[in-house]
Amino acid sequence: MDTDFGTMQLPAQPDAAAPDGSDVRELLHLGRGSMAHFELAPGRISRAMAHRTVDEIWYVVSGRGQMWRRKGQREETVGLEPGTCVSIPVGTRFQFRASDGAPLAILGVTMPPWPGDDEAREVPGAWPPDI
């Protein structure tokens, strides 16, 4: 969807599974960016990925977990909880996992808009994925 004034509600069901294995609900898109809602079930570990051409910013809506990121010599693991905002610059290797108890729900903004399934490539991560 590419409109000047978009309005929508969060879809009840996921549109697809992301390349990392999380459930995705696509939200609005404009010419320079797009937004999606990601959800990882409690206790699950995503596949580690790297994006070829897009930057992302994530905002944790609910749940708890961790995110591992690595780019060049810089590597870190940060806690995820409601209110946490993290950036994923293009080419960054990243992986996330949800704590037990509740799904980890994240809003993600992609710049430019998400181009399709070939955008993300699987890479070695910090933890063995279970998706």
C-alpha positions in Angstrom: 0.0 0.0 0.0 1.5 3.4 -1.0 -0.9 6.2 -0.1 -0.6 9.7 1.4 -3.1 8.9 4.2 -3.1 5.3 5.3 -5.2 4.0 8.3 -5.5 0.5 9.4 -5.8 -1.8 12.5 -3.3 -4.5 13.4 -4.4 -7.6 11.5 -5.8 -10.4 13.8 -3.7 -13.0 12.0 -0.1 -12.9 10.7 0.4 -12.2 7.0 3.5 -14.4 6.7 6.5 -15.8 8.6 9.5 -13.5 8.4 12.8 -15.0 7.1 13.9 -15.1 10.8 10.9 -17.2 11.7 8.8 -14.7 13.6 5.1 -14.0 12.7 4.7 -10.8 10.6 1.7 -8.5 10.3 2.3 -6.0 7.6 1.2 -2.5 8.4 1.5 0.7 6.3 4.0 1.5 3.6 5.1 4.8 2.0 7.7 5.6 -0.6 10.6 5.8 1.9 9.6 3.3 4.6 7.4 0.6 5.8 6.2 -0.7 9.2 5.4 -4.2 10.4 4.5 -6.0 13.6 6.7 -9.0 14.5 5.8 -11.6 17.1 8.0 -14.4 18.5 6.4 -17.0 20.7 7.5 -17.4 24.3 10.8 -19.2 24.7 11.5 -19.3 20.9 14.8 -18.3 19.2 14.8 -16.7 15.8 17.2 -17.5 12.9 20.1 -15.1 12.7 19.8 -12.8 9.7 21.5 -9.8 7.9 19.7 -7.4 5.6 21.2 -6.6 2.1 19.8 -3.1 1.5 17.5 -1.9 4.4 18.0 -0.3 7.8 15.4 -1.1 10.5 14.4 0.4 13.8 12.5 -1.9 16.2 10.3 -0.9 19.2 9.3 -3.5 21.8 5.6 -3.4 22.5 5.2 -6.3 24.9 7.1 -9.4 26.2 10.7 -9.7 27.0 13.8 -11.2 25.4 17.2 -10.4 24.0 18.7 -9.3 20.8 22.2 -10.1 19.5 23.8 -7.7 16.9 27.2 -7.8 15.2 28.6 -5.6 12.5 32.3 -5.6 11.8 34.2 -5.8 15.1 31.3 -4.5 17.2 29.1 -7.1 18.8 26.6 -6.9 21.7 23.6 -8.5 23.3 20.9 -6.3 24.7 17.8 -6.9 26.8 14.4 -6.4 25.1 11.4 -5.2 27.1 8.5 -2.9 26.5 9.8 0.6 25.6 13.1 -0.6 24.3 14.1 0.7 20.8 17.0 -0.8 18.8 18.5 -0.1 15.4 19.6 -2.6 12.9 21.8 -0.9 10.3 22.1 -2.5 6.8 24.5 -5.5 6.9 24.2 -6.0 10.7 23.9 -9.6 11.7 21.1 -10.0 14.3 19.2 -12.6 16.2 16.5 -12.4 18.9 14.9 -14.6 21.4 11.8 -14.4 23.6 11.7 -15.1 27.3 9.3 -17.7 28.6 5.9 -16.5 29.6 4.6 -14.2 26.9 5.2 -13.5 23.2 7.8 -10.9 22.3 5.9 -8.3 20.2 7.9 -5.6 18.2 7.0 -2.8 15.8 9.6 -2.5 13.1 10.2 0.3 10.6 12.2 -0.5 7.4 13.9 2.1 5.3 13.5 1.9 2.4 10.4 -0.2 2.3 10.8 -4.0 2.6 11.7 -5.2 -0.9 10.8 -8.9 -0.6 11.9 -12.3 0.5 15.4 -12.0 -1.0 16.3 -9.0 1.3 17.3 -11.1 4.3 20.0 -13.8 4.3 20.6 -16.3 7.0 24.0 -16.0 8.9 25.6 -17.7 11.9 24.2 -16.3 15.1 24.7 -16.3 18.9 22.2 -19.1 19.7 20.9 -22.2 18.0 17.6 -21.2 16.4 14.5 -23.3 17.2 12.3 -22.1 14.4 
